[in-house]
Amino acid sequence: MAALLKDVDPTAKVYTSSGVKFYAADAVGGPEADYITYFWNDGPNMYRPLSIPGHQALPNSILNDPSLTSNDWYSMTTDSPGLQDALVVDLATKVIERERPRIVILNLPEMDWPVAHLYGGPADAPAVTHLMENADKQLGKVMDLYRNLGIFHETVFCLMGDHGVLPLERQVNTADIPTAVTKAGTTINTDDYHTGGFLWLEDP
């Protein structure tokens, strides 16, 4: 989308952002997006916005805004569900007011992780309801901003999800996976297990 827009209007700006899912913000922005931001733990107790290198950096007055910082991400997911999504929108409103991008793509990550991947909607209806109501509230903030800027009537809002939310009812014993790798004659450099087994090998 960014490249197509730039072909028509090279002066138009594109902004994409997410919470902890930097790879989502980077992928949808691509090389043509002007600003790509995400949130990350900058030190053990400082979860704050950062700009992805290779694109324009937001000014420190925004990136270091105390209202956009929180405690570490892990405690947020358990103690303050919905806060990560709210921070994404709070940052976006500051960027929209300052830069007036023609395209804004926001990834609200909390429904995806941990709820959808770990529990699935039917297994934790209260968590899904809470995050949906919060997402609705955040979308309302964005819409109110566009009304205040006088461009609501010429703005298209598109809402998408990247997958369904079914509970994980059957899982493979993760202890069997490294055993299989060892029997195959190689070793795991690093691994991660949640909704699947992700293995990184140095052996080509």
N, C-alpha and C positions, 0 to 999 in steps of 0.2 A: 504493500500500500504506500509506503514512504517513497519508494522509487517512482511509482506511477504518479504520485502527487508532484514530485519534484520535476518530472518531465513536463507537466502542465504549468507549474508555478515554482521555479527554483527558489523563490524567496519564502515560500511557505515553510512553516516549522512543524516537526513531528516529535511528539513526546510519548515515550512508553515507560511503564514502571510496574514493579511488583514489590512484594515484601521480600521474604527470604529467597524466593524463586528467581534469582538473577538470570538464570538460563531462559526463563519464560520471557522476561522483559527484553533480553538481548535478541532472542529469536524473532519475536514479532516486530521489533524495531529494525532489525537488519542493519546493514552498513549505512543506509541512507538516513536513519533517524537522527535528529539533531541532539536530543537529550534522551538518555536511557538511565534510569535510576532503579535502585533496589535498596533494601534495608539489610544490615548485617551487624553482627556483634563486633564492634571496634573496641576490643578489650573485653574482659570478662563480664562487665555489667553495663555495657553501653550499646544498646541496639539503636542504630541511627541510619539515616539515608546516606548513600554513596552514589557517585556517578560512575558509570562504566567507562573505562579508558577507551580512547579512540573516537570519542564523541565530545561534544561541548560539555564542559563541566558547569554545573549550577554554581552560583556564587556561594561563598561560605556563609553569608547571611541567611541563606535557606538551609544549607546542609547542616549547619551548626545550631539551628533554631532549637532551643530546649523543648519546645512544644512537640517536636518531632522525634524525641528520643524516649526510650523506655528501658526497662531492665532487660536481662538476657531473654533471648527468644524462647528458650525451653520453659521458663516459668510463665511466659506470656500465654503459651498454648494451653496451660492447665489452669492458671489463675485468672487470666483475663481474656477469655475467648472473644474474638471480635475486634480486639485492640489492634492487631496487626493490619487487618483490612482497613480499619479507620485511619491508621497512620498513612497508608498508601493514598487514601483519598485526601487527607489533610495536606500531604505534600503536593499532590496533584493540583489542589486548588491554588496553592501559592505559585506553582509553575504556570498555571493557566492565566492567573491574574497578571503575572510579570511578562510572560513570553507570548501569550495568545496563539498557541499552536493550532493549526488547522485540523490535525489528527491527534487524538489522545487515545492511547490504548492502555487500559489498566487491568492488571491481573490481580484479583483479590484471592490470595492463596489459601485462606483458611478452610474453605469447604473441601478443597482438594487434600490438604494435609493438616491435621491428622484424620479428620472425620471420614472423608470418602475412602481413602486408602486403607485406613486401619479398621474402621468400624462399619462403614456402609450405612446409608440412610436408614433402612428399616431397623437396624440394630441399635440405633441411638437417635430416635426421633427428636427428643428434646434438644440435643446438640445441633441437629440440622435446623430445627425451627429457630433456635437462637441466632445461628449464623445467617440464615435467610432473612430474618427480621432486621439484623444489623446491616446486611448488604443492601436491603431496601432503603434503610435510613441513609447509608452512605451515598447511594445513587441519588437520593433526594437532595443531598448537599450539592452534588455536582449539577443537578438540574436547576437548583436555586441559583447557583453561581452563574450559569448560562443565562438565566432570566435576568439577573442583575446586570450582566454585561450587555444585554439587549440582543443576544444572538440565539436565544432558545428556539425561535421560530424557524431558523435556518440551519439547525443542527440535527443530525441523524444519530440516534442512540441505538447501538446494537449490542445485545446481551448474548453471550455464548458460554457453554460449558464444554469441557474437554473430554468428559467420559461420564458414565453412569456411576451410581454409588450403591453397589451391592456388597453385602457383608462377605468377609473371607471366612468361609465355613470349612474349607479343606486346605491344609498346608503340608508341605513336605518338611520332614525333619531336617533342619539346617545342618545338623551334625553330619548328615550323610553326604553333603555336597563337597566339603573339603576332602573327605575320604575318597570320593570318586576322582577328584582332581589329582590327589596323590597317586592313586592307582593308575591314572593316565600318564604318570611320569613327569608331572610338572608341579609348580608351586603357585600359590596365590600371593600376589603383591599386596593387595588390599581387597576388602569385601564389604558388602553392606546387605542386610536382610531386613526387609519390611514386607512389602506386598510381592516381592520376588527376590531372587538371589542375584546380586550384581557382583560379578567377579572381574578383577583386573589382573591380567597376567603379563609378565615381561617376556615370556616365552612366545615368539610369534607363531 
